[in-house]
Amino acid sequence: MGQPEGFDANEDLLRVPGLGYDLYANINSLVTADQPGSGKVNPMAAPEGVLQVLAGGDAQRAAGIAANRDSGQTGIDTATTLASIYVDDAGTDRFEIKARVPLPSGASIFVARSVDMGDGDADGLPWRTYRTENRFMPANGKTN
């Protein structure tokens, strides 16, 4: 009692008094739940909106970093282009795996998993999944 609680999943934010679903829906894509860490942002995993905040509101710079990162480019300069006080430049064993599976109808299923390769889970797997996302995408490309 009296000790701060950690969050294992983004949905745990809904346990915070006063934080309703509408606010959660607006901030969910900007938040990651994590085991103890530095409390800083990993720019190689951060959503573009978070990169924009770290870039002092410079949307073009944030988009460039995200595009380079997402294309697999290595050696991206985040130390001099982002607010370094908030940036974690340590290596990580965390990965986000995304897949879009096309269906014969033209629709697709989007699946994402965030995994920590450094921690095993209770079932003996060499990774721990700490966030999942599954989404149906109709043939018209619009999601509900």
C-alpha positions in Angstrom: 0.0 0.0 0.0 1.3 3.5 -0.8 3.8 2.2 -3.4 3.4 3.4 -7.0 2.0 0.8 -9.4 3.5 0.1 -12.8 1.5 -0.5 -15.9 1.9 -3.7 -17.9 -0.4 -2.6 -20.7 -1.8 0.6 -22.1 -5.2 -0.4 -21.0 -4.0 -0.2 -17.3 -4.3 3.6 -17.7 -8.0 3.2 -17.4 -7.4 2.4 -13.7 -6.2 6.0 -13.2 -9.0 7.9 -11.4 -10.5 10.6 -13.7 -9.0 9.2 -16.9 -12.0 8.1 -19.0 -12.2 6.1 -22.2 -12.4 9.2 -24.4 -9.0 10.6 -23.1 -7.5 7.1 -23.2 -8.6 6.7 -26.9 -6.9 10.0 -27.7 -3.6 9.3 -26.0 -3.3 5.5 -26.4 -1.1 5.7 -29.5 1.3 8.0 -27.7 1.8 5.8 -24.7 3.7 2.6 -24.1 3.5 0.6 -20.9 6.8 -0.7 -19.8 8.7 -2.5 -17.2 11.1 -0.3 -15.2 13.3 1.7 -17.5 14.9 5.1 -17.8 11.6 7.0 -18.2 12.9 8.5 -21.4 11.7 8.0 -25.0 13.2 5.6 -27.4 13.0 7.5 -30.7 13.5 4.3 -32.7 10.1 3.1 -31.4 8.2 6.3 -30.7 5.2 7.3 -32.7 5.7 10.2 -35.0 3.6 12.5 -32.8 6.0 11.9 -29.9 8.9 12.6 -32.2 7.3 15.9 -33.1 7.1 16.9 -29.5 10.8 15.9 -29.0 11.7 17.9 -32.1 10.2 21.1 -30.6 7.1 20.9 -32.7 9.0 20.5 -36.0 6.7 18.2 -37.9 9.0 17.9 -40.9 12.0 16.9 -38.8 9.9 14.3 -36.9 8.5 12.9 -40.2 12.0 12.6 -41.6 13.3 10.7 -38.6 10.2 8.4 -38.6 10.6 7.8 -42.4 14.3 7.0 -42.1 13.7 4.7 -39.1 10.8 2.9 -40.7 12.8 2.3 -43.9 15.5 0.5 -41.9 18.1 3.2 -42.1 20.8 2.9 -39.4 22.8 5.7 -37.8 19.9 8.2 -37.6 21.0 11.3 -35.7 18.5 11.8 -32.9 21.0 13.2 -30.4 21.3 16.6 -32.1 17.9 16.8 -33.6 15.7 15.9 -30.7 15.5 17.2 -27.1 18.2 14.9 -25.7 17.2 15.3 -22.1 14.1 13.2 -22.9 15.7 10.7 -25.3 16.9 7.3 -24.3 19.8 6.3 -26.6 20.5 3.0 -24.9 20.1 -0.2 -27.0 17.0 -2.2 -26.4 15.7 -5.8 -26.6 12.2 -4.5 -27.4 10.7 -4.8 -30.8 7.4 -4.0 -32.5 6.3 -6.5 -35.1 3.6 -5.5 -37.6 1.9 -7.4 -40.3 -1.0 -6.7 -42.7 -2.6 -9.9 -43.9 -4.6 -9.5 -47.1 -7.9 -11.4 -47.4 -9.5 -12.6 -50.7 -12.2 -10.0 -50.3 -9.7 -7.1 -50.6 -10.0 -6.4 -46.9 -7.1 -7.1 -44.6 -6.2 -7.9 -41.0 -3.6 -5.7 -39.3 -1.7 -7.4 -36.4 0.9 -5.8 -34.2 2.9 -7.2 -31.2 5.3 -5.4 -29.0 7.7 -7.9 -27.5 10.6 -7.9 -25.0 13.3 -10.3 -26.0 15.2 -9.8 -22.8 12.5 -11.3 -20.5 11.0 -14.7 -20.8 7.4 -15.3 -19.9 5.8 -17.7 -17.4 5.3 -20.3 -20.1 9.1 -20.5 -20.8 9.0 -18.6 -24.1 12.2 -16.5 -24.7 10.1 -13.3 -25.0 7.3 -11.5 -23.3 4.5 -9.8 -25.2 3.5 -6.5 -23.5 1.2 -5.0 -26.1 -1.0 -6.3 -28.9 -3.2 -4.8 -31.6 -5.5 -6.5 -34.0 -7.6 -4.6 -36.4 -9.9 -5.5 -39.4 -9.4 -3.2 -42.3 -12.3 -3.3 -44.9 -11.6 -3.3 -48.6 -12.4 0.5 -48.8 -9.4 1.1 -46.4 -11.5 2.9 -43.8 -11.4 1.5 -40.2 -14.2 1.8 -37.8 
